């Protein structure tokens, strides 16, 4: 079983930065694709970014140039560096890990990011 724990969220002013971490309890972590989703009040959950085992990445248009996803397989951890944060980035952010052998998705508990002055 894969257990994912997010950390690094909190309150930041517009234009500020945060770095989210997603730590996994899985020794095949390097084979997984890892995604970040977010859900703002009144909105549906949306895919923000992902990174594959081959380090291919995807970014939602709204965060391109501001967010960067990376992974450290030795630490079983994925990071989401968020710069130039906007009020529209306020949401609960969820880490997701996909096991391509089974097709099963594992989810973290979610972490709040609030951008406000």
Phi and psi in degrees as GROMACS dihedral restraints (atoms count N, CA, C in turn):
[ dihedral_restraints ]
;  ai    aj    ak    al  type     phi  dphi    fc
    3     4     5     6     1  -104.6    20    10
    4     5     6     7     1   126.5    20    10
    6     7     8     9     1  -113.6    20    10
    7     8     9    10     1   124.4    20    10
    9    10    11    12     1  -113.8    20    10
   10    11    12    13     1   134.1    20    10
   12    13    14    15     1  -128.6    20    10
   13    14    15    16     1   120.9    20    10
   15    16    17    18     1   -92.0    20    10
   16    17    18    19     1   149.1    20    10
   18    19    20    21     1  -152.2    20    10
   19    20    21    22     1   167.2    20    10
   21    22    23    24     1    99.5    20    10
   22    23    24    25     1    -0.4    20    10
   24    25    26    27     1   -77.5    20    10
   25    26    27    28     1  -177.9    20    10
   27    28    29    30     1   149.7    20    10
   28    29    30    31     1  -158.8    20    10
   30    31    32    33     1  -103.7    20    10
   31    32    33    34     1   132.0    20    10
   33    34    35    36     1  -143.7    20    10
   34    35    36    37     1   150.8    20    10
   36    37    38    39     1   -77.9    20    10
   37    38    39    40     1   153.9    20    10
   39    40    41    42     1   -52.6    20    10
   40    41    42    43     1   137.4    20    10
   42    43    44    45     1    89.1    20    10
   43    44    45    46     1    -9.8    20    10
   45    46    47    48     1   -82.9    20    10
   46    47    48    49     1  -176.4    20    10
   48    49    50    51     1  -132.6    20    10
   49    50    51    52     1   151.5    20    10
   51    52    53    54     1  -141.9    20    10
   52    53    54    55     1   154.2    20    10
   54    55    56    57     1  -124.3    20    10
   55    56    57    58     1   117.9    20    10
   57    58    59    60     1   -90.7    20    10
   58    59    60    61     1   146.2    20    10
   60    61    62    63     1  -122.5    20    10
   61    62    63    64     1   146.4    20    10
   63    64    65    66     1  -130.2    20    10
   64    65    66    67     1   109.9    20    10
   66    67    68    69     1  -102.2    20    10
   67    68    69    70     1   134.2    20    10
   69    70    71    72     1  -117.7    20    10
   70    71    72    73     1   145.1    20    10
   72    73    74    75     1  -101.1    20    10
   73    74    75    76     1    58.3    20    10
   75    76    77    78     1  -143.2    20    10
   76    77    78    79     1   125.8    20    10
   78    79    80    81     1   -80.6    20    10
   79    80    81    82     1    -6.8    20    10
   81    82    83    84     1  -103.6    20    10
   82    83    84    85     1    22.9    20    10
   84    85    86    87     1   -52.4    20    10
   85    86    87    88     1   -39.8    20    10
   87    88    89    90     1   -63.3    20    10
   88    89    90    91     1   -18.9    20    10
   90    91    92    93     1   -90.1    20    10
   91    92    93    94     1   -10.3    20    10
   93    94    95    96     1   -88.5    20    10
   94    95    96    97     1   148.6    20    10
   96    97    98    99     1   -87.3    20    10
   97    98    99   100     1   135.0    20    10
   99   100   101   102     1  -117.7    20    10
  100   101   102   103     1   132.8    20    10
  102   103   104   105     1  -126.1    20    10
  103   104   105   106     1   155.5    20    10
  105   106   107   108     1  -116.0    20    10
  106   107   108   109     1   129.2    20    10
  108   109   110   111     1  -114.2    20    10
  109   110   111   112     1   163.1    20    10
  111   112   113   114     1  -144.0    20    10
  112   113   114   115     1   153.8    20    10
  114   115   116   117     1  -139.1    20    10
  115   116   117   118     1   116.5    20    10
  117   118   119   120     1   -94.5    20    10
  118   119   120   121     1   157.3    20    10
  120   121   122   123     1   -54.8    20    10
  121   122   123   124     1   128.9    20    10
  123   124   125   126     1    81.2    20    10
  124   125   126   127     1    -3.2    20    10
  126   127   128   129     1  -111.9    20    10
  127   128   129   130     1   161.2    20    10
  129   130   131   132     1   -80.3    20    10
  130   131   132   133     1   156.5    20    10
  132   133   134   135     1   -65.0    20    10
  133   134   135   136     1   134.3    20    10
  135   136   137   138     1  -128.2    20    10
  136   137   138   139     1   148.8    20    10
  138   139   140   141     1   -76.0    20    10
  139   140   141   142     1   126.3    20    10
  141   142   143   144     1   -95.0    20    10
  142   143   144   145     1   -47.5    20    10
  144   145   146   147     1  -165.0    20    10
  145   146   147   148     1   158.1    20    10
  147   148   149   150     1  -145.7    20    10
  148   149   150   151     1   161.9    20    10
  150   151   152   153     1  -137.3    20    10
  151   152   153   154     1   134.0    20    10
  153   154   155   156     1   -93.7    20    10
  154   155   156   157     1   175.2    20    10
  156   157   158   159     1   -62.9    20    10
  157   158   159   160     1   -28.4    20    10
  159   160   161   162     1   -89.0    20    10
  160   161   162   163     1     8.0    20    10
  162   163   164   165     1    73.1    20    10
  163   164   165   166     1    17.5    20    10
  165   166   167   168     1   -70.6    20    10
  166   167   168   169     1   145.0    20    10
  168   169   170   171     1  -131.1    20    10
  169   170   171   172     1   157.5    20    10
  171   172   173   174     1  -136.3    20    10
  172   173   174   175     1   143.7    20    10
  174   175   176   177     1  -134.4    20    10
  175   176   177   178     1   137.3    20    10
  177   178   179   180     1   -58.5    20    10
  178   179   180   181     1   139.2    20    10
  180   181   182   183     1   -53.0    20    10
  181   182   183   184     1   -37.1    20    10
  183   184   185   186     1   -67.0    20    10
  184   185   186   187     1   -17.0    20    10
  186   187   188   189     1  -115.1    20    10
  187   188   189   190     1    -2.4    20    10
  189   190   191   192     1   -58.9    20    10
  190   191   192   193     1   135.0    20    10
  192   193   194   195     1    85.2    20    10
  193   194   195   196     1   -11.3    20    10
  195   196   197   198     1  -114.7    20    10
  196   197   198   199     1   -35.3    20    10
  198   199   200   201     1  -107.2    20    10
  199   200   201   202     1   146.5    20    10
  201   202   203   204     1  -136.6    20    10
  202   203   204   205     1   125.8    20    10
  204   205   206   207     1  -100.5    20    10
  205   206   207   208     1   141.9    20    10
  207   208   209   210     1  -148.4    20    10
  208   209   210   211     1   165.6    20    10
  210   211   212   213     1  -139.5    20    10
  211   212   213   214     1   146.4    20    10
  213   214   215   216     1  -122.6    20    10
  214   215   216   217     1    95.5    20    10
  216   217   218   219     1   -65.3    20    10
  217   218   219   220     1   -29.4    20    10
  219   220   221   222     1   -64.2    20    10
  220   221   222   223     1   -26.7    20    10
  222   223   224   225     1  -104.2    20    10
  223   224   225   226     1     2.4    20    10
  225   226   227   228     1    51.4    20    10
  226   227   228   229     1    45.3    20    10
  228   229   230   231     1  -136.9    20    10
  229   230   231   232     1   140.0    20    10
  231   232   233   234     1  -115.3    20    10
  232   233   234   235     1   143.1    20    10
  234   235   236   237     1  -119.2    20    10
  235   236   237   238     1   148.2    20    10
  237   238   239   240     1  -126.5    20    10
  238   239   240   241     1   103.4    20    10
  240   241   242   243     1   -84.0    20    10
  241   242   243   244     1   122.6    20    10
  243   244   245   246     1  -118.6    20    10
  244   245   246   247     1   112.4    20    10
  246   247   248   249     1  -112.9    20    10
  247   248   249   250     1   161.8    20    10
  249   250   251   252     1    48.8    20    10
  250   251   252   253     1    49.7    20    10
  252   253   254   255     1   -64.7    20    10
  253   254   255   256     1   143.4    20    10
  255   256   257   258     1  -116.9    20    10
  256   257   258   259     1   159.8    20    10
  258   259   260   261     1   -56.9    20    10
  259   260   261   262     1   -32.8    20    10
  261   262   263   264     1   -67.5    20    10
  262   263   264   265     1   -13.8    20    10
  264   265   266   267     1   -81.2    20    10
  265   266   267   268     1    -8.2    20    10
  267   268   269   270     1   -60.9    20    10
  268   269   270   271     1   123.5    20    10
  270   271   272   273     1  -177.0    20    10
  271   272   273   274     1   170.0    20    10
  273   274   275   276     1   -89.1    20    10
  274   275   276   277     1   127.5    20    10
  276   277   278   279     1  -103.9    20    10
  277   278   279   280     1   133.6    20    10
  279   280   281   282     1  -121.3    20    10
  280   281   282   283     1   132.7    20    10
  282   283   284   285     1   -87.8    20    10
  283   284   285   286     1   140.5    20    10
  285   286   287   288     1  -132.9    20    10
  286   287   288   289     1   136.0    20    10
  288   289   290   291     1  -122.3    20    10
  289   290   291   292     1   128.8    20    10
  291   292   293   294     1  -109.0    20    10
  292   293   294   295     1   123.2    20    10
  294   295   296   297     1   -88.3    20    10
  295   296   297   298     1   108.3    20    10
  297   298   299   300     1   -71.6    20    10
  298   299   300   301     1   -18.2    20    10
  300   301   302   303     1   -70.9    20    10
  301   302   303   304     1   -37.8    20    10
  303   304   305   306     1  -104.6    20    10
  304   305   306   307     1   -21.3    20    10
  306   307   308   309     1    78.0    20    10
  307   308   309   310     1     9.2    20    10
  309   310   311   312     1   -88.5    20    10
  310   311   312   313     1   139.1    20    10
  312   313   314   315     1  -103.0    20    10
  313   314   315   316     1   135.7    20    10
  315   316   317   318     1  -110.6    20    10
  316   317   318   319     1   143.1    20    10
  318   319   320   321     1  -123.6    20    10
  319   320   321   322     1   142.3    20    10
  321   322   323   324     1   -78.7    20    10
  322   323   324   325     1   175.9    20    10
  324   325   326   327     1   -79.2    20    10
  325   326   327   328     1   -14.8    20    10
  327   328   329   330     1    94.0    20    10
  328   329   330   331     1   146.9    20    10
  330   331   332   333     1  -141.1    20    10
  331   332   333   334     1   138.5    20    10
  333   334   335   336     1   -81.3    20    10
  334   335   336   337     1   132.7    20    10
  336   337   338   339     1  -120.9    20    10
  337   338   339   340     1   121.7    20    10
  339   340   341   342     1  -122.5    20    10
  340   341   342   343     1   124.0    20    10
  342   343   344   345     1  -111.5    20    10
  343   344   345   346     1   111.7    20    10
  345   346   347   348     1  -158.6    20    10
  346   347   348   349     1   147.9    20    10
